[in-house]
Amino acid sequence: MQERGPTRSVVTGNQRTLYEFYEADSWDTFTVEDDLARFAVVDGALEGYVVADRGYILSTNNVVHNDVIVNARVRQSEGVAGNGFGVVCRTDEQGNGYYFLISSDGSFTISVGTPARNELFEKIPWQYHSSINQGFAENEIRAVCAGNYLAMFINDVFVAETFDDEFASGELGVAVGAVGQPAAARFDRILVRDAILRGER
């Protein structure tokens, strides 16, 4: 059976920023006491590390955006299969926003963090997709945040879409979460472009 494509047309607009992490630029870098979590620029990548079962840690670019298309190259660099990592759009200091996450076991989700919930709410539940390179292999996530439309592509393959009106603007972030053992993930190229949504839901 052929998988369906996106139901909305999103035009790619002007390039805003290309982050290649020769240095931190505007992104948050930090180390939590006792090295429980950290984000740092290491060998041309922004690398996040977190001990197991501490939730997701975020680094944000401290630039507010509205409608964007974000392409990010990422790979897990430490830990066992089943950890989550990816891109967050329209986020804030509390970690609210839209999470486009993949796992090294070959699954993905589109989730939302809101002030009313202690944990992420899965708009698109975690599920396997054959487009995801497993283990420590590199993947490219494309996250579309345009109006109330959210869409996710992995390695140029459309995997899911959903709609949500909770957040209209916010910062761009990257996130790492660990299950069972500590985990780390590296983000080595993030391209941010304007998104123009054609048509309404």
C-alpha positions in Angstrom: 0.0 0.0 0.0 1.4 3.4 -0.9 1.8 5.8 1.9 -0.1 9.1 1.6 1.7 12.4 1.3 1.1 15.7 3.1 -2.4 17.2 3.0 -1.1 20.8 3.0 1.1 22.7 0.7 4.0 24.6 2.4 6.2 26.8 0.3 9.9 27.1 1.3 10.8 30.7 1.8 14.0 32.6 2.4 16.9 31.1 4.4 17.1 32.6 7.8 20.2 30.9 9.4 22.5 28.0 8.8 24.1 26.7 12.0 27.3 24.6 11.4 28.7 24.8 14.9 32.2 26.0 14.4 31.2 27.7 17.7 28.1 27.9 19.8 26.7 31.0 18.1 23.5 31.9 20.0 22.8 28.4 21.2 22.7 27.5 24.9 25.7 25.5 26.2 25.8 24.4 29.8 26.7 21.6 32.2 24.4 20.5 35.0 26.0 19.9 38.4 27.7 16.4 38.7 27.5 16.2 34.9 23.9 15.0 34.9 23.3 16.8 31.6 25.2 19.1 29.3 25.2 20.7 25.9 28.5 21.7 24.3 30.1 22.3 20.9 32.4 19.4 20.2 34.3 18.8 17.0 31.9 20.8 14.8 28.6 19.7 16.4 26.3 20.7 19.1 26.3 17.6 21.4 23.7 17.0 24.1 24.3 14.4 26.9 21.9 13.4 29.7 21.8 10.6 32.3 19.0 8.1 32.1 15.4 8.9 33.0 15.8 12.6 33.6 13.4 13.7 30.8 14.5 15.7 27.8 17.2 18.4 28.0 17.1 21.3 25.5 19.4 23.8 24.0 17.8 26.7 22.2 19.0 29.2 19.7 17.5 32.2 21.6 15.9 33.5 18.4 12.0 33.8 18.3 10.4 32.6 15.1 6.9 32.0 13.8 6.6 29.9 10.6 9.7 27.9 9.7 11.1 24.8 8.1 14.0 23.3 10.0 16.4 20.8 8.6 18.7 19.2 11.2 21.3 16.4 10.8 21.5 14.3 14.0 22.9 11.0 15.2 23.1 9.3 18.6 26.7 9.2 19.7 26.3 7.3 23.1 23.8 5.0 24.8 21.6 2.1 23.9 18.8 1.9 21.4 15.5 3.5 22.3 16.6 7.0 23.3 14.9 10.1 21.8 16.4 13.1 20.2 15.4 15.8 17.7 14.2 19.3 16.9 11.8 21.5 18.9 10.0 24.5 17.4 8.2 27.3 19.1 9.8 26.4 22.5 10.3 28.5 25.6 12.5 28.4 28.8 10.1 25.9 30.3 10.4 23.4 27.5 7.0 24.0 26.0 6.6 23.6 22.3 6.5 21.1 19.4 8.9 18.1 19.5 9.9 16.3 16.4 11.8 13.3 17.8 13.3 10.1 16.5 14.9 7.2 18.3 17.9 5.0 17.4 15.5 2.0 17.4 13.8 3.4 14.2 10.8 5.1 15.7 9.5 8.7 15.7 6.9 11.0 17.2 5.5 14.5 17.0 4.7 15.6 20.5 3.8 18.8 22.4 4.9 20.1 25.7 2.4 22.4 27.4 2.2 24.2 30.7 -0.7 22.0 31.8 1.2 18.7 31.5 4.2 17.3 33.3 5.1 15.0 30.3 5.0 15.4 26.6 1.7 14.7 24.9 2.0 12.6 21.7 0.1 14.2 18.9 1.6 11.4 16.7 2.4 8.4 18.9 5.8 6.8 18.8 5.9 4.4 15.9 8.4 2.6 13.6 9.3 4.0 10.2 11.6 2.4 7.7 13.1 5.7 6.6 15.0 6.0 9.9 18.6 4.9 10.0 19.1 3.0 13.3 21.9 2.8 15.8 24.6 5.5 15.6 23.8 6.3 11.9 23.0 9.9 10.9 19.5 11.0 10.1 18.1 14.3 8.8 14.9 15.6 10.3 12.8 18.2 8.5 10.3 19.8 10.8 7.6 22.1 9.4 5.9 24.5 11.7 3.6 26.7 9.6 0.4 28.2 11.1 -1.3 25.4 13.0 0.2 22.8 10.7 3.0 20.5 11.8 4.7 18.0 9.5 7.8 15.8 9.8 10.1 14.4 7.1 13.0 12.0 7.9 15.7 11.6 5.3 13.5 13.3 2.8 10.6 11.0 3.4 7.2 12.4 4.7 6.3 10.4 7.8 3.5 12.4 9.6 1.5 15.5 10.0 -0.8 17.0 12.6 -2.5 20.3 13.6 -2.2 22.3 16.9 -3.1 25.8 17.9 -1.2 26.0 21.2 1.9 27.9 20.2 2.2 30.5 17.4 5.9 31.5 18.0 8.9 30.6 20.1 12.6 29.6 19.8 14.2 26.8 18.0 15.6 24.0 20.1 17.2 20.6 20.0 16.4 17.9 22.6 17.9 14.7 24.0 16.4 12.1 26.3 17.8 8.9 27.7 16.2 5.6 28.8 18.0 3.0 30.9 21.5 4.3 30.4 23.0 7.8 29.7 22.7 9.0 26.1 24.2 11.6 23.8 23.3 13.0 20.4 25.1 15.2 18.0 23.6 18.0 15.8 26.0 19.1 13.2 24.0 21.2 10.6 20.8 23.0 11.2 19.2 25.0 8.4 16.3 27.4 9.2 14.1 28.7 6.4 10.8 30.6 6.3 7.6 28.5 5.7 4.5 29.8 3.9 1.4 27.7 4.4 -1.0 27.6 1.4 -4.6 26.9 2.2 -6.4 26.3 5.5 -7.4 23.2 7.4 
